[in-house]
Amino acid sequence: KDEEVEKYRERFAGSQADRIVKAQAEAEAKKVVKQLQKATIS
């Protein structure tokens, strides 16, 4: 049972970390898009 719990912990810890990374990447992408829009407008 302990081994199963460890597997789930690793899996969920990994997926949470992936979600954080994706959220940060999306935020960066939005910043870049805004900068490009400003550059093309002006």
mmCIF entry with sequence, helices, sheets and N, C-alpha, C, O atoms, coordinates in Angstrom:
data_MODEL
# 
_entry.id   MODEL 
# 
_entity.id                         1 
_entity.type                       polymer 
_entity.pdbx_number_of_molecules   1 
# 
_entity_poly.entity_id                      1 
_entity_poly.type                           'polypeptide(L)' 
_entity_poly.nstd_linkage                   no 
_entity_poly.nstd_monomer                   no 
_entity_poly.pdbx_seq_one_letter_code       KDEEVEKYRERFAGSQADRIVKAQAEAEAKKVVKQLQKATIS 
_entity_poly.pdbx_seq_one_letter_code_can   KDEEVEKYRERFAGSQADRIVKAQAEAEAKKVVKQLQKATIS 
_entity_poly.pdbx_strand_id                 A 
# 
loop_
_entity_poly_seq.entity_id 
_entity_poly_seq.num 
_entity_poly_seq.mon_id 
_entity_poly_seq.hetero 
1 1  LYS n 
1 2  ASP n 
1 3  GLU n 
1 4  GLU n 
1 5  VAL n 
1 6  GLU n 
1 7  LYS n 
1 8  TYR n 
1 9  ARG n 
1 10 GLU n 
1 11 ARG n 
1 12 PHE n 
1 13 ALA n 
1 14 GLY n 
1 15 SER n 
1 16 GLN n 
1 17 ALA n 
1 18 ASP n 
1 19 ARG n 
1 20 ILE n 
1 21 VAL n 
1 22 LYS n 
1 23 ALA n 
1 24 GLN n 
1 25 ALA n 
1 26 GLU n 
1 27 ALA n 
1 28 GLU n 
1 29 ALA n 
1 30 LYS n 
1 31 LYS n 
1 32 VAL n 
1 33 VAL n 
1 34 LYS n 
1 35 GLN n 
1 36 LEU n 
1 37 GLN n 
1 38 LYS n 
1 39 ALA n 
1 40 THR n 
1 41 ILE n 
1 42 SER n 
# 
_struct_asym.id          A 
_struct_asym.entity_id   1 
# 
_struct_conf.conf_type_id            HELX_P 
_struct_conf.id                      HELX_P1 
_struct_conf.pdbx_PDB_helix_id       AA1 
_struct_conf.beg_label_comp_id       ASP 
_struct_conf.beg_label_asym_id       A 
_struct_conf.beg_label_seq_id        2 
_struct_conf.pdbx_beg_PDB_ins_code   ? 
_struct_conf.end_label_comp_id       ILE 
_struct_conf.end_label_asym_id       A 
_struct_conf.end_label_seq_id        41 
_struct_conf.pdbx_end_PDB_ins_code   ? 
_struct_conf.beg_auth_comp_id        ASP 
_struct_conf.beg_auth_asym_id        A 
_struct_conf.beg_auth_seq_id         2 
_struct_conf.end_auth_comp_id        ILE 
_struct_conf.end_auth_asym_id        A 
_struct_conf.end_auth_seq_id         41 
_struct_conf.pdbx_PDB_helix_class    1 
_struct_conf.details                 ? 
_struct_conf.pdbx_PDB_helix_length   40 
# 
_struct_conf_type.id          HELX_P 
_struct_conf_type.criteria    ? 
_struct_conf_type.reference   ? 
# 
loop_
_atom_site.group_PDB 
_atom_site.id 
_atom_site.type_symbol 
_atom_site.label_atom_id 
_atom_site.label_alt_id 
_atom_site.label_comp_id 
_atom_site.label_asym_id 
_atom_site.label_entity_id 
_atom_site.label_seq_id 
_atom_site.pdbx_PDB_ins_code 
_atom_site.Cartn_x 
_atom_site.Cartn_y 
_atom_site.Cartn_z 
_atom_site.occupancy 
_atom_site.B_iso_or_equiv 
_atom_site.pdbx_formal_charge 
_atom_site.auth_seq_id 
_atom_site.auth_comp_id 
_atom_site.auth_asym_id 
_atom_site.auth_atom_id 
_atom_site.pdbx_PDB_model_num 
ATOM 1   N N  . LYS A 1 1  ? 0.836 -1.206 0.000   1.00 0.00 ? 1  LYS A N  1 
ATOM 2   C CA . LYS A 1 1  ? 0.000 0.000  0.000   1.00 0.00 ? 1  LYS A CA 1 
ATOM 3   C C  . LYS A 1 1  ? 0.865 1.248  0.000   1.00 0.00 ? 1  LYS A C  1 
ATOM 4   O O  . LYS A 1 1  ? 0.577 2.193  -0.735  1.00 0.00 ? 1  LYS A O  1 
ATOM 5   N N  . ASP A 1 2  ? 1.920 1.273  0.808   1.00 0.00 ? 2  ASP A N  1 
ATOM 6   C CA . ASP A 1 2  ? 2.778 2.458  0.879   1.00 0.00 ? 2  ASP A CA 1 
ATOM 7   C C  . ASP A 1 2  ? 3.373 2.791  -0.486  1.00 0.00 ? 2  ASP A C  1 
ATOM 8   O O  . ASP A 1 2  ? 3.480 3.960  -0.857  1.00 0.00 ? 2  ASP A O  1 
ATOM 9   N N  . GLU A 1 3  ? 3.759 1.750  -1.230  1.00 0.00 ? 3  GLU A N  1 
ATOM 10  C CA . GLU A 1 3  ? 4.345 1.983  -2.549  1.00 0.00 ? 3  GLU A CA 1 
ATOM 11  C C  . GLU A 1 3  ? 3.325 2.648  -3.471  1.00 0.00 ? 3  GLU A C  1 
ATOM 12  O O  . GLU A 1 3  ? 3.666 3.555  -4.229  1.00 0.00 ? 3  GLU A O  1 
ATOM 13  N N  . GLU A 1 4  ? 2.069 2.191  -3.402  1.00 0.00 ? 4  GLU A N  1 
ATOM 14  C CA . GLU A 1 4  ? 1.029 2.794  -4.243  1.00 0.00 ? 4  GLU A CA 1 
ATOM 15  C C  . GLU A 1 4  ? 0.848 4.261  -3.895  1.00 0.00 ? 4  GLU A C  1 
ATOM 16  O O  . GLU A 1 4  ? 0.733 5.108  -4.781  1.00 0.00 ? 4  GLU A O  1 
ATOM 17  N N  . VAL A 1 5  ? 0.823 4.558  -2.596  1.00 0.00 ? 5  VAL A N  1 
ATOM 18  C CA . VAL A 1 5  ? 0.653 5.947  -2.149  1.00 0.00 ? 5  VAL A CA 1 
ATOM 19  C C  . VAL A 1 5  ? 1.798 6.805  -2.691  1.00 0.00 ? 5  VAL A C  1 
ATOM 20  O O  . VAL A 1 5  ? 1.572 7.921  -3.159  1.00 0.00 ? 5  VAL A O  1 
ATOM 21  N N  . GLU A 1 6  ? 3.012 6.288  -2.629  1.00 0.00 ? 6  GLU A N  1 
ATOM 22  C CA . GLU A 1 6  ? 4.162 7.044  -3.136  1.00 0.00 ? 6  GLU A CA 1 
ATOM 23  C C  . GLU A 1 6  ? 4.015 7.320  -4.631  1.00 0.00 ? 6  GLU A C  1 
ATOM 24  O O  . GLU A 1 6  ? 4.319 8.420  -5.091  1.00 0.00 ? 6  GLU A O  1 
ATOM 25  N N  . LYS A 1 7  ? 3.551 6.328  -5.388  1.00 0.00 ? 7  LYS A N  1 
ATOM 26  C CA . LYS A 1 7  ? 3.367 6.526  -6.832  1.00 0.00 ? 7  LYS A CA 1 
ATOM 27  C C  . LYS A 1 7  ? 2.365 7.646  -7.094  1.00 0.00 ? 7  LYS A C  1 
ATOM 28  O O  . LYS A 1 7  ? 2.580 8.505  -7.948  1.00 0.00 ? 7  LYS A O  1 
ATOM 29  N N  . TYR A 1 8  ? 1.258 7.618  -6.337  1.00 0.00 ? 8  TYR A N  1 
ATOM 30  C CA . TYR A 1 8  ? 0.253 8.659  -6.533  1.00 0.00 ? 8  TYR A CA 1 
ATOM 31  C C  . TYR A 1 8  ? 0.817 10.021 -6.143  1.00 0.00 ? 8  TYR A C  1 
ATOM 32  O O  . TYR A 1 8  ? 0.586 11.015 -6.831  1.00 0.00 ? 8  TYR A O  1 
ATOM 33  N N  . ARG A 1 9  ? 1.549 10.062 -5.051  1.00 0.00 ? 9  ARG A N  1 
ATOM 34  C CA . ARG A 1 9  ? 2.142 11.340 -4.619  1.00 0.00 ? 9  ARG A CA 1 
ATOM 35  C C  . ARG A 1 9  ? 3.044 11.902 -5.707  1.00 0.00 ? 9  ARG A C  1 
ATOM 36  O O  . ARG A 1 9  ? 2.967 13.084 -6.042  1.00 0.00 ? 9  ARG A O  1 
ATOM 37  N N  . GLU A 1 10 ? 3.898 11.048 -6.255  1.00 0.00 ? 10 GLU A N  1 
ATOM 38  C CA . GLU A 1 10 ? 4.809 11.508 -7.315  1.00 0.00 ? 10 GLU A CA 1 
ATOM 39  C C  . GLU A 1 10 ? 4.021 11.992 -8.522  1.00 0.00 ? 10 GLU A C  1 
ATOM 40  O O  . GLU A 1 10 ? 4.336 13.025 -9.113  1.00 0.00 ? 10 GLU A O  1 
ATOM 41  N N  . ARG A 1 11 ? 2.989 11.229 -8.880  1.00 0.00 ? 11 ARG A N  1 
ATOM 42  C CA . ARG A 1 11 ? 2.202 11.586 -10.067 1.00 0.00 ? 11 ARG A CA 1 
ATOM 43  C C  . ARG A 1 11 ? 1.514 12.930 -9.881  1.00 0.00 ? 11 ARG A C  1 
ATOM 44  O O  . ARG A 1 11 ? 1.549 13.786 -10.765 1.00 0.00 ? 11 ARG A O  1 
ATOM 45  N N  . PHE A 1 12 ? 0.879 13.108 -8.707  1.00 0.00 ? 12 PHE A N  1 
ATOM 46  C CA . PHE A 1 12 ? 0.142 14.350 -8.494  1.00 0.00 ? 12 PHE A CA 1 
ATOM 47  C C  . PHE A 1 12 ? 1.087 15.526 -8.265  1.00 0.00 ? 12 PHE A C  1 
ATOM 48  O O  . PHE A 1 12 ? 0.792 16.643 -8.688  1.00 0.00 ? 12 PHE A O  1 
ATOM 49  N N  . ALA A 1 13 ? 2.202 15.292 -7.611  1.00 0.00 ? 13 ALA A N  1 
ATOM 50  C CA . ALA A 1 13 ? 3.186 16.359 -7.422  1.00 0.00 ? 13 ALA A CA 1 
ATOM 51  C C  . ALA A 1 13 ? 3.682 16.817 -8.788  1.00 0.00 ? 13 ALA A C  1 
ATOM 52  O O  . ALA A 1 13 ? 3.834 18.013 -9.034  1.00 0.00 ? 13 ALA A O  1 
ATOM 53  N N  . GLY A 1 14 ? 3.934 15.857 -9.672  1.00 0.00 ? 14 GLY A N  1 
ATOM 54  C CA . GLY A 1 14 ? 4.405 16.191 -11.014 1.00 0.00 ? 14 GLY A CA 1 
ATOM 55  C C  . GLY A 1 14 ? 3.358 16.970 -11.788 1.00 0.00 ? 14 GLY A C  1 
ATOM 56  O O  . GLY A 1 14 ? 3.677 17.958 -12.448 1.00 0.00 ? 14 GLY A O  1 
ATOM 57  N N  . SER A 1 15 ? 2.106 16.530 -11.711 1.00 0.00 ? 15 SER A N  1 
ATOM 58  C CA . SER A 1 15 ? 1.064 17.212 -12.485 1.00 0.00 ? 15 SER A CA 1 
ATOM 59  C C  . SER A 1 15 ? 0.850 18.620 -11.952 1.00 0.00 ? 15 SER A C  1 
ATOM 60  O O  . SER A 1 15 ? 0.582 19.538 -12.728 1.00 0.00 ? 15 SER A O  1 
ATOM 61  N N  . GLN A 1 16 ? 0.964 18.805 -10.642 1.00 0.00 ? 16 GLN A N  1 
ATOM 62  C CA . GLN A 1 16 ? 0.801 20.153 -10.078 1.00 0.00 ? 16 GLN A CA 1 
ATOM 63  C C  . GLN A 1 16 ? 1.940 21.048 -10.556 1.00 0.00 ? 16 GLN A C  1 
ATOM 64  O O  . GLN A 1 16 ? 1.713 22.199 -10.930 1.00 0.00 ? 16 GLN A O  1 
ATOM 65  N N  . ALA A 1 17 ? 3.155 20.524 -10.544 1.00 0.00 ? 17 ALA A N  1 
ATOM 66  C CA . ALA A 1 17 ? 4.302 21.291 -11.021 1.00 0.00 ? 17 ALA A CA 1 
ATOM 67  C C  . ALA A 1 17 ? 4.109 21.648 -12.496 1.00 0.00 ? 17 ALA A C  1 
ATOM 68  O O  . ALA A 1 17 ? 4.395 22.773 -12.904 1.00 0.00 ? 17 ALA A O  1 
ATOM 69  N N  . ASP A 1 18 ? 3.628 20.697 -13.291 1.00 0.00 ? 18 ASP A N  1 
ATOM 70  C CA . ASP A 1 18 ? 3.380 20.964 -14.708 1.00 0.00 ? 18 ASP A CA 1 
ATOM 71  C C  . ASP A 1 18 ? 2.365 22.083 -14.876 1.00 0.00 ? 18 ASP A C  1 
ATOM 72  O O  . ASP A 1 18 ? 2.522 22.946 -15.739 1.00 0.00 ? 18 ASP A O  1 
ATOM 73  N N  . ARG A 1 19 ? 1.313 22.067 -14.040 1.00 0.00 ? 19 ARG A N  1 
ATOM 74  C CA . ARG A 1 19 ? 0.290 23.109 -14.137 1.00 0.00 ? 19 ARG A CA 1 
ATOM 75  C C  . ARG A 1 19 ? 0.896 24.474 -13.849 1.00 0.00 ? 19 ARG A C  1 
ATOM 76  O O  . ARG A 1 19 ? 0.583 25.454 -14.525 1.00 0.00 ? 19 ARG A O  1 
ATOM 77  N N  . ILE A 1 20 ? 1.769 24.538 -12.838 1.00 0.00 ? 20 ILE A N  1 
ATOM 78  C CA . ILE A 1 20 ? 2.397 25.818 -12.488 1.00 0.00 ? 20 ILE A CA 1 
ATOM 79  C C  . ILE A 1 20 ? 3.264 26.292 -13.656 1.00 0.00 ? 20 ILE A C  1 
ATOM 80  O O  . ILE A 1 20 ? 3.232 27.465 -14.027 1.00 0.00 ? 20 ILE A O  1 
ATOM 81  N N  . VAL A 1 21 ? 4.030 25.380 -14.224 1.00 0.00 ? 21 VAL A N  1 
ATOM 82  C CA . VAL A 1 21 ? 4.902 25.742 -15.351 1.00 0.00 ? 21 VAL A CA 1 
ATOM 83  C C  . VAL A 1 21 ? 4.071 26.242 -16.528 1.00 0.00 ? 21 VAL A C  1 
ATOM 84  O O  . VAL A 1 21 ? 4.413 27.244 -17.156 1.00 0.00 ? 21 VAL A O  1 
ATOM 85  N N  . LYS A 1 22 ? 2.977 25.540 -16.824 1.00 0.00 ? 22 LYS A N  1 
ATOM 86  C CA . LYS A 1 22 ? 2.115 25.953 -17.938 1.00 0.00 ? 22 LYS A CA 1 
ATOM 87  C C  . LYS A 1 22 ? 1.518 27.327 -17.673 1.00 0.00 ? 22 LYS A C  1 
ATOM 88  O O  . LYS A 1 22 ? 1.448 28.158 -18.579 1.00 0.00 ? 22 LYS A O  1 
ATOM 89  N N  . ALA A 1 23 ? 1.085 27.573 -16.439 1.00 0.00 ? 23 ALA A N  1 
ATOM 90  C CA . ALA A 1 23 ? 0.494 28.869 -16.098 1.00 0.00 ? 23 ALA A CA 1 
ATOM 91  C C  . ALA A 1 23 ? 1.530 29.975 -16.285 1.00 0.00 ? 23 ALA A C  1 
ATOM 92  O O  . ALA A 1 23 ? 1.210 31.039 -16.815 1.00 0.00 ? 23 ALA A O  1 
ATOM 93  N N  . GLN A 1 24 ? 2.766 29.732 -15.855 1.00 0.00 ? 24 GLN A N  1 
ATOM 94  C CA . GLN A 1 24 ? 3.818 30.732 -16.020 1.00 0.00 ? 24 GLN A CA 1 
ATOM 95  C C  . GLN A 1 24 ? 4.109 30.962 -17.506 1.00 0.00 ? 24 GLN A C  1 
ATOM 96  O O  . GLN A 1 24 ? 4.301 32.101 -17.932 1.00 0.00 ? 24 GLN A O  1 
ATOM 97  N N  . ALA A 1 25 ? 4.142 29.895 -18.283 1.00 0.00 ? 25 ALA A N  1 
ATOM 98  C CA . ALA A 1 25 ? 4.405 30.020 -19.716 1.00 0.00 ? 25 ALA A CA 1 
ATOM 99  C C  . ALA A 1 25 ? 3.293 30.815 -20.397 1.00 0.00 ? 25 ALA A C  1 
ATOM 100 O O  . ALA A 1 25 ? 3.562 31.640 -21.270 1.00 0.00 ? 25 ALA A O  1 
ATOM 101 N N  . GLU A 1 26 ? 2.037 30.567 -19.996 1.00 0.00 ? 26 GLU A N  1 
ATOM 102 C CA . GLU A 1 26 ? 0.926 31.320 -20.584 1.00 0.00 ? 26 GLU A CA 1 
ATOM 103 C C  . GLU A 1 26 ? 1.039 32.796 -20.237 1.00 0.00 ? 26 GLU A C  1 
ATOM 104 O O  . GLU A 1 26 ? 0.808 33.655 -21.089 1.00 0.00 ? 26 GLU A O  1 
ATOM 105 N N  . ALA A 1 27 ? 1.393 33.097 -18.994 1.00 0.00 ? 27 ALA A N  1 
ATOM 106 C CA . ALA A 1 27 ? 1.538 34.487 -18.571 1.00 0.00 ? 27 ALA A CA 1 
ATOM 107 C C  . ALA A 1 27 ? 2.629 35.170 -19.397 1.00 0.00 ? 27 ALA A C  1 
ATOM 108 O O  . ALA A 1 27 ? 2.457 36.307 -19.837 1.00 0.00 ? 27 ALA A O  1 
ATOM 109 N N  . GLU A 1 28 ? 3.743 34.482 -19.608 1.00 0.00 ? 28 GLU A N  1 
ATOM 110 C CA . GLU A 1 28 ? 4.825 35.054 -20.411 1.00 0.00 ? 28 GLU A CA 1 
ATOM 111 C C  . GLU A 1 28 ? 4.355 35.276 -21.846 1.00 0.00 ? 28 GLU A C  1 
ATOM 112 O O  . GLU A 1 28 ? 4.650 36.314 -22.438 1.00 0.00 ? 28 GLU A O  1 
ATOM 113 N N  . ALA A 1 29 ? 3.636 34.326 -22.404 1.00 0.00 ? 29 ALA A N  1 
ATOM 114 C CA . ALA A 1 29 ? 3.154 34.450 -23.779 1.00 0.00 ? 29 ALA A CA 1 
ATOM 115 C C  . ALA A 1 29 ? 2.228 35.654 -23.909 1.00 0.00 ? 29 ALA A C  1 
ATOM 116 O O  . ALA A 1 29 ? 2.303 36.394 -24.891 1.00 0.00 ? 29 ALA A O  1 
ATOM 117 N N  . LYS A 1 30 ? 1.355 35.854 -22.923 1.00 0.00 ? 30 LYS A N  1 
ATOM 118 C CA . LYS A 1 30 ? 0.441 37.001 -22.965 1.00 0.00 ? 30 LYS A CA 1 
ATOM 119 C C  . LYS A 1 30 ? 1.220 38.311 -22.926 1.00 0.00 ? 30 LYS A C  1 
ATOM 120 O O  . LYS A 1 30 ? 0.874 39.260 -23.630 1.00 0.00 ? 30 LYS A O  1 
ATOM 121 N N  . LYS A 1 31 ? 2.271 38.367 -22.107 1.00 0.00 ? 31 LYS A N  1 
ATOM 122 C CA . LYS A 1 31 ? 3.103 39.577 -22.040 1.00 0.00 ? 31 LYS A CA 1 
ATOM 123 C C  . LYS A 1 31 ? 3.707 39.870 -23.412 1.00 0.00 ? 31 LYS A C  1 
ATOM 124 O O  . LYS A 1 31 ? 3.685 41.007 -23.884 1.00 0.00 ? 31 LYS A O  1 
ATOM 125 N N  . VAL A 1 32 ? 4.246 38.826 -24.044 1.00 0.00 ? 32 VAL A N  1 
ATOM 126 C CA . VAL A 1 32 ? 4.882 38.998 -25.355 1.00 0.00 ? 32 VAL A CA 1 
ATOM 127 C C  . VAL A 1 32 ? 3.860 39.500 -26.366 1.00 0.00 ? 32 VAL A C  1 
ATOM 128 O O  . VAL A 1 32 ? 4.153 40.396 -27.158 1.00 0.00 ? 32 VAL A O  1 
ATOM 129 N N  . VAL A 1 33 ? 2.658 38.924 -26.339 1.00 0.00 ? 33 VAL A N  1 
ATOM 130 C CA . VAL A 1 33 ? 1.618 39.336 -27.279 1.00 0.00 ? 33 VAL A CA 1 
ATOM 131 C C  . VAL A 1 33 ? 1.282 40.806 -27.068 1.00 0.00 ? 33 VAL A C  1 
ATOM 132 O O  . VAL A 1 33 ? 1.152 41.557 -28.034 1.00 0.00 ? 33 VAL A O  1 
ATOM 133 N N  . LYS A 1 34 ? 1.142 41.221 -25.820 1.00 0.00 ? 34 LYS A N  1 
ATOM 134 C CA . LYS A 1 34 ? 0.828 42.627 -25.542 1.00 0.00 ? 34 LYS A CA 1 
ATOM 135 C C  . LYS A 1 34 ? 1.941 43.534 -26.062 1.00 0.00 ? 34 LYS A C  1 
ATOM 136 O O  . LYS A 1 34 ? 1.668 44.577 -26.655 1.00 0.00 ? 34 LYS A O  1 
ATOM 137 N N  . GLN A 1 35 ? 3.196 43.137 -25.841 1.00 0.00 ? 35 GLN A N  1 
ATOM 138 C CA . GLN A 1 35 ? 4.321 43.943 -26.313 1.00 0.00 ? 35 GLN A CA 1 
ATOM 139 C C  . GLN A 1 35 ? 4.301 44.040 -27.835 1.00 0.00 ? 35 GLN A C  1 
ATOM 140 O O  . GLN A 1 35 ? 4.544 45.109 -28.394 1.00 0.00 ? 35 GLN A O  1 
ATOM 141 N N  . LEU A 1 36 ? 4.017 42.937 -28.501 1.00 0.00 ? 36 LEU A N  1 
ATOM 142 C CA . LEU A 1 36 ? 3.974 42.952 -29.966 1.00 0.00 ? 36 LEU A CA 1 
ATOM 143 C C  . LEU A 1 36 ? 2.832 43.847 -30.456 1.00 0.00 ? 36 LEU A C  1 
ATOM 144 O O  . LEU A 1 36 ? 3.005 44.586 -31.425 1.00 0.00 ? 36 LEU A O  1 
ATOM 145 N N  . GLN A 1 37 ? 1.679 43.793 -29.807 1.00 0.00 ? 37 GLN A N  1 
ATOM 146 C CA . GLN A 1 37 ? 0.555 44.625 -30.209 1.00 0.00 ? 37 GLN A CA 1 
ATOM 147 C C  . GLN A 1 37 ? 0.926 46.108 -30.059 1.00 0.00 ? 37 GLN A C  1 
ATOM 148 O O  . GLN A 1 37 ? 0.630 46.913 -30.941 1.00 0.00 ? 37 GLN A O  1 
ATOM 149 N N  . LYS A 1 38 ? 1.568 46.463 -28.953 1.00 0.00 ? 38 LYS A N  1 
ATOM 150 C CA . LYS A 1 38 ? 1.993 47.851 -28.745 1.00 0.00 ? 38 LYS A CA 1 
ATOM 151 C C  . LYS A 1 38 ? 2.975 48.268 -29.843 1.00 0.00 ? 38 LYS A C  1 
ATOM 152 O O  . LYS A 1 38 ? 2.886 49.373 -30.379 1.00 0.00 ? 38 LYS A O  1 
ATOM 153 N N  . ALA A 1 39 ? 3.904 47.378 -30.168 1.00 0.00 ? 39 ALA A N  1 
ATOM 154 C CA . ALA A 1 39 ? 4.922 47.696 -31.163 1.00 0.00 ? 39 ALA A CA 1 
ATOM 155 C C  . ALA A 1 39 ? 4.290 47.904 -32.541 1.00 0.00 ? 39 ALA A C  1 
ATOM 156 O O  . ALA A 1 39 ? 4.680 48.818 -33.267 1.00 0.00 ? 39 ALA A O  1 
ATOM 157 N N  . THR A 1 40 ? 3.330 47.071 -32.900 1.00 0.00 ? 40 THR A N  1 
ATOM 158 C CA . THR A 1 40 ? 2.742 47.183 -34.237 1.00 0.00 ? 40 THR A CA 1 
ATOM 159 C C  . THR A 1 40 ? 1.805 48.392 -34.332 1.00 0.00 ? 40 THR A C  1 
ATOM 160 O O  . THR A 1 40 ? 1.682 48.996 -35.397 1.00 0.00 ? 40 THR A O  1 
ATOM 161 N N  . ILE A 1 41 ? 1.145 48.747 -33.223 1.00 0.00 ? 41 ILE A N  1 
ATOM 162 C CA . ILE A 1 41 ? 0.221 49.896 -33.245 1.00 0.00 ? 41 ILE A CA 1 
ATOM 163 C C  . ILE A 1 41 ? 1.000 51.206 -33.375 1.00 0.00 ? 41 ILE A C  1 
ATOM 164 O O  . ILE A 1 41 ? 0.615 52.086 -34.145 1.00 0.00 ? 41 ILE A O  1 
ATOM 165 N N  . SER A 1 42 ? 2.100 51.333 -32.619 1.00 0.00 ? 42 SER A N  1 
ATOM 166 C CA . SER A 1 42 ? 2.842 52.602 -32.607 1.00 0.00 ? 42 SER A CA 1 
ATOM 167 C C  . SER A 1 42 ? 3.813 52.743 -33.757 1.00 0.00 ? 42 SER A C  1 
ATOM 168 O O  . SER A 1 42 ? 4.499 53.760 -33.865 1.00 0.00 ? 42 SER A O  1 
# 
